[in-house]
Each structure stands twice: as C-alpha cells, then as structure tokens.
Amino acid sequence: MKSFALSNSLPTNPAVHRHLRTHPRLANLQCLQNGRAHCWPLINHFRTNGVLKVQTKGGLVKTLASVTDVSLEQEMAKPNLPKGDMWSVHKFGGTCMGSSERIQNVASIVLHDPSERKLIIVSAMSKVTDMLYNLVCKAKSRDDLYTSALDEVFDKHMSAAKQLLEGEDLARFLARLHADVSNLRTMLCAIYIAGHATESFSDFVVGHGELWSAQMLSYAINKLGQPCSWMDTRDVLIVNPTGSDQVDPDYPKSEKKLKEWFSSHNPAGTIIATGFIASTVDDVPTTLKRDGSDFSAAILGALVHARQVTIWTDVDGVYSADPRKVCEAVILPTLSYQEAWEMSYFGANVLHPRTIIPVMRLNIPIVIRNIFNLSAPGTVICEQPIDDTTDYEMADNIINKTVKAFATIDNLALVNVEGTGMAGVPGTASAIFSAVKEVGANVIMISQASSEHSVCFAVPEKEVGAVSTILQSRFRQALEAGRLSRVEVINNCCILAAVGQRMASTPGVSATLFDALAKANINVRAIAQGCSEYNITVVLKQEDCIRALRAAHSRFYLSRTMLAVGVIGPGLIGATLLDQLRDQAAVLKEELNIDLRVMGVTGSSKMILSESGIDLTKWREMIKENPEKADLDRFAQHLQENHFFPNKVVVDCTADTEVANRYYEWLRQGIHVITPNKKANSGPLDRYLKLRALQRRSYTHYFYEATVGAGLPIISTLRGLLETGDKILRIEGIFSGTLSYIFNNFEGTRAFSEVVAEAKEAGYTEPDPRDDLSGTDVARKVIILARESGLKLELSDIPVQSLVPEPLSVCSTADEFMQKLPSFDAELAQERNNASDSGEVLRYVGVVDAVNQKGLVELKRYKRDHPFAQLSGSDNIIAFTTSRYKDQPLIVRGPGAGAEVTAGGVFSDILRLASILVHHHNNCNFGQMNHH
C-alpha cells in the first residue's frame, strides 16, 4: 500500500463527491495504519497535484494511491445503477401510443410524475406489431404486396412524427426511420427470395415498432423541457427461450447488462425503454412474445427495485368479470398477486400471465390505470393482507366476500379416459399426458376421481383431434382388452373459473357457486379445485357459458335478483300486470333489490322485443306503432338467449291451450313459467303429471296461484296443509267471481237474465256469458285443486250442472243468447223461491271430495247463516275440511274476479319466484308488496 500524505485543497467535481459518498465500496474507506486495518467514514475529497485525497470523520485527510492504468476518479465518477423507491415504472400499451395526440398525452402523464427517476416502457403504436408480422408473412409467401405494406408502416410513423416533433428532433427521427425501413426492405427482400424466415429474423423485424415509438416519446418529452434518454432493451434484457412462445428472463445477466448500460450512457432521470423486445444470451434479437410489454415492465421494475409498476391501458382497472359479457361487472380496487395470476391464466384481460412473477418476488405493487380516465384510481395488485377489506364488498354475507372475480375460457373440448383397469395401476395418468405432450396440446384443466376409474381433462377444441387420435393409438391394446372402456371426446365446452384468495378458509363457497349454476339450469360437466383453493374451475357447455358467468357473478356480487320477464297476452289481465310492474319497478329495485325487466310482450298477432328492457310507460304505443309479427318460438328464443339476465320467466296471461302446451319445453330450457291460465293444469292428466315431474326434478319453477281464486292464496294454502302433513278430506267453494256476483244479486224478485246482463255490463262476465254459465271454468278449478290434493282425475270425470239452457247453447252470438235468456228465467226463479221458503240461498259451487276420489260442480242451497251465504259482490270463498280442520273448516275468502286482483295474484307469484332466486339465504319480506 502507498503511503498517505496530508493536504488541504479545494473540493473537486461535486458529482464525483456525491459518487464517492454513495459508492458502496468507497463510502467507508479502508486502509492500513500501524499495520492494522481501519475504516473511516468518508465526508470529503480533494485533488492536489493530480493526487486524489479523501477526508474522513475526525479530520483525517488521506491520500489515495495514484492510479496508473485507469483513473480512480474516472472510475468513481461512473454512474452506478441506482435502485429502490426512487424509481417509478410506467408501461404504455399500443392503444396509449396509438397516435401523435396520444403520445403527447403519454408525455404529459410522464411529466406530471414527481418521482426522482422514471422508467417508461412503451409498446408499438396500435396495430403496428400486427402490420409488421403481416410483412414477414407476405414476404415468406412471396406476396409482392409486402413492399406497399412496409410503406404503410413508414407513412404511419412519419405522419405521427411530423405532427409530434419539429426541427432537429424531427430530422433525427426521420433519418433513423428511413435507415431502419431501408434495412427492413433489404431483409424482407431476402426473406421473399428464400421463401422462409427464421424466428430471429421475424423477431428482429417485428421489434421495430417499439424502437420507433420509444424514440418518438423520448423526443416529445425532451421537447417539453424534461431531459430524457431512450433505451433499446435488446441491449439490456437477456432471456432464454424455453419452448413454444415462451422465454425466461436471465436476471443476473440482465442486471449486469443494465449496469453496463447505465455506466456507458449516463442516462437522464427519465428513461424511455422499448417493451416486448429482448436478446438471447448469444445477443440474437428476440421478443417476449405476444403482449410481452407488460412482462418487460415487470422485469425492468424488478431490476431497479421500483416503488411500483403502473400499467396504462384503456379500462378503469381489473373487472370482477368481462364487462362485455356481464354489464354489472365492477372494478376491483385491489387484487392479490395470486388472484391476478389465476385470472391471467384463465384468460381475464388483466396482465401478461407471467408479468406477476418478477414483481411478486420483491413485493412491488402493480397498478392498472386508464389513460383515458385519469380520475379512476385503478386496481392495485399487491401482497394483500389476510384481513383486507375493500369497498367492492357490497354484501354482508362472508361468502360473498371470498370470490373476487370470474373468468372464462371458450372453445374447449373435454377428453375423458375411463376404465376399471385404470384403478390402482401406476403410470396410467403419466402415459396419458405424455401422449398429449407429444402432439403439443395444451392441457387447461385436469379432473380425476379418487377411485382412479377415470381421468378427464380439457384442451383447446382445435387440438382435440390430435389428442384423441394419439390416445386411441397409444391405448389400443388396453381398449381391445377391456382395461380401458373408452376414450371419449366432448366438444363445445368452456371453462368458468371463480377466483379468490379467501376461498381457502371459507366454507360454503363451492356450494354457493353450484347452487347459482343449478338455479340457472346449467349442468356442470367436470370440476377441478386445487388444495390452495385460489380457484374453483368448472367445465360447462359452450352455449351456457355467458349465462353461467352472469348467474355466478350475480350470486356473489349483486345485492339484487335479476329477472327477465316475457309477457304473453297483453289483454285485460296482461295489460294490468304490465301497469303494476311499471308502477312498482322502482320500489322493487330500491327496497327489495329486485331488478325486473320486461324483455318482450306478445299478443296473438304482434309482439315487441327488447335487449335491455321495454319502457313500460310506452309499451302500448310500441306494440301499436312498431311491432313485429307474433312468433312464440322467436319470443321464447329471444328470452332464452338474453345472457345479461341469468333468470328468465314467461308470464302467460292468456287462456290459450297452444301456449299452455309449450310450458314443458320452456321449463326444460330453464325458463320459469307463471300463469293464471288454467289450461295446462286442467288439461290431459298425463301432460299435467309430466309437467309436475319435470318441475320437481329441476330448479325451474312453475307457479299458478292465480289459476284458482285470482289473487287469493288458495293453491299456497292447500300446499301448506299438505306439506305439513295434513290430510285433505273435502274442498268446497264458490270459485267463480262472476257466478258469485250473479247469485249474490239474484235476490227478491229480480230476474236471472237481468242480473246476468248487469254482470256483463259491469265487466264481470266473459264477452259471451255462456263461458261462465256453462260451469266449465269452475270445473277446471275443481280439477286443479283435486290434482293438487293427489287425485288423478280428468276434466271429463267432473259432472257439471250447466246454467245455460240447452236450447240456447246453439245460439250463434252472445247477443242472440242474451236476447233469448229471459224466456228461461222462470225455472231458476222457482228454484230461488223454493230455497228462500226454506231459509236458504242458491250458490254455484265446486266440490273436491277427496275421501270418495271425485269432484262435482253444481247449484246448491245453503242456510242463510252459512259462510257461503254471507258473500257480497264478486267475492270467492273456499272451505278446506281436513284432518286438522274437521269440525270447523279453514276458510279463505276475498275478491275472486277482476283484472286488478288476478294481475295482483300473478305479480305475487313473480315476487315469490324472485324470493326463491334471491341469493341471500335469509328470506326477504315480500309481504309488503302483496297488496294487490
């Protein structure tokens, strides 16, 4: 070691001073004194006569050895690679760099970042990467148009540069652009002649988009007065190709290269770096493959130990589901690294799937921001605390807080290999997947029963042919010997994945997911869930994909039940129901969390359809002025294919047999049915039994409270009695509001025909009163109640006493009937008088005699103190005699006719359906709405 000399001199270059103070090897100067090693904290340094001296704490001034080969001062003056929170990293994608205006906007954002050091990674201008790939393809296929395609690329960048830059900056950029394009033209010509291009040739061509965009942005920022350098990351990022479309960063070599770059370039505080491109260990240009600019940002962020990495894009953050498929998707304020990883794997538009790896190692947050909406805070991807609670959590139920997001992968096929010979045989699964690997197929998901009887896995549909062929070949002997029973391919599949870090510690998440899918009538083909439980993966039919996504998202995220409604029959009852829905829509949404949309209204000749919901204040005008031709098939298809609403219901307000005959198919398709139409439940017995059997074995609901007693709870009361173990003995009642009105007013000396005319005038009867007086409507209600009670009766089994005189049944019109009816008044007047003399009244009743397994409809006499004699107006009354209510029947009484109460009964069924579909386990109080 050279001797030390003391000296007092003026300080040298402050930059060197700073470097000495911060240099890791020189900050504490070590030397020998009296034969012992000493370490002095360095506080100053000087130069005297070409000799570098340093001052330490305590006042000691030491002379460093003279440097002969390399100046020590020059060595110390070289910039070292700074690391740490001083760095912020930004990545701007092709959309952000899409035009000169957008590049100027990016420059402004960079300028407003107050960070001490900024590393900006940019993609090529939008569509340029595709244009460059297309150039190579055209040249390889010897398409002469590659030259004009190259001219388009040149023109796009020249135009942007001329709008963005000026003076020397513009001249320098255009000179570089001309030179690059000239070189590319030569290279493409060689590819054209050879008809072939190596991967490195292609990567070299394609990487120019980033080179040009980085230089333009660098000049733009310099123009705004902020010193700026640009970096060709092929000089820095070193990667190792690991297979098809994948590379692994070599971090030690990349860090060494970055240090060298810093040392040689002495860059400004803001560095613009090219995304996407890199070099191999042999200095051959390559790329990080498609969407690799995110990966570039993460790698560079990790190399400088940045404070955070911001990915700028054209969305407000990461959504809970694809917003193009789920309109109610919400922005997630935070995601853990694991959640983001899972979502990337399952195709969510979050990040390049491998972006998370570099930053996760150093716990560097990634922020997803929208360049077009700077007010949106975006989504932060970080190491999320276990007790993290975020404001996206809208539901109180802890299960609703566990699943962060949903993602789907489309166009898959499921391969199922099964056979008893697989059980307990080591190596079967290995043989299967070795064969799959040979054909280069990508296995998305694997599911195996613990019995090892079968293994199923999902692969992209375009690869399943090769997979099936090699498995059939590889296992031919096992298939022929019967050890394997089959290799089955199920096409047209998709994957739905539920992702959430808390799923691992929360019971019931899987049950909730499968319950949501079942209620949307969606069948699950296969299931996979890792022990970490960051995701639950299910395989479904492709046609069910969007509906399943919306059903699951709605179950975990929305605080309201969504119901798409199709109304058939906008007549008196249907129109009244639509008006009631209109008046109550806001209350339903705000107070009961039911989002109910009428997606279609159809009559017998015309209909109106909507994708998002008909404006119920204008439906009458719409169906009058701009209708489509009525088509029940198209109507149901429109409802079924509207994937924005996982729950659909047809409300049939007709009395049409043809419509009723479609219920089975609609229920089978997962469309709920609600109706006051009696035709289905009183039609052929075998059809009714088939309908009820389907309802029992599916999650699809069929409600028909209004078929008997309009808005009165007759069906539900009967069901309540039966479900609690009571036994029905007899049901007797006045089921017709029309006939109730007629006989309540058929008193004193009034003529029967006069009362019928009055009822018709008041709107209580059908247009042709014979439809009421025939008793058929009452018979249908008797049949419905008999069948609900367990009796297997046909309509023809019910004897009916008709009130239509036989000679008048052949009248061609209702008017003719009404004109001739008075001539038959005497017979009924006599019956009334006979009853009155005995202190009785006449009532038209239906009876279900469960003990004797029969029913009947008749005109019957009741004492004046009997409940049936106490009615007024058009009220219905029904008496249930059961094992529990034997001495004193259970009586239900109330308005049984009129559009308002019937529509109210239908409305009540709609709310009942919503209460079943609602995703909260606690029952909502729907009673407040049942006021109709």
Beta strands, then each sheet from edge to edge (+ up, - down):
strand 1: 28-33
strand 2: 36-48
strand 3: 51-56
strand 4: 61-63
strand 5: 87-92
strand 6: 117-122
strand 7: 228-231
strand 8: 238-243
strand 9: 246-249
strand 10: 270-274
strand 11: 277-280
strand 12: 285-287
strand 13: 308-313
strand 14: 334-336
strand 15: 366-370
strand 16: 379-382
strand 17: 405-418
strand 18: 445-448
strand 19: 454-460
strand 20: 486-499
strand 21: 526-529
strand 22: 535-541
strand 23: 561-568
strand 24: 594-602
strand 25: 606-609
strand 26: 628-629
strand 27: 648-652
strand 28: 671-674
strand 29: 702-703
strand 30: 728-734
strand 31: 840-849
strand 32: 854-863
strand 33: 875-882
strand 34: 890-895
sheet 1: 1+ 2- 3+ 4-
sheet 2: 7+ 10+ 6+ 5+ 13+ 15+ 16- 14-
sheet 3: 9+ 8- 11- 12+
sheet 4: 18+ 19- 17+ 20- 22+ 21-
sheet 5: 26+ 25- 24+ 23+ 27+ 28+ 29+
sheet 6: 32+ 31- 30+ 33- 34+
end
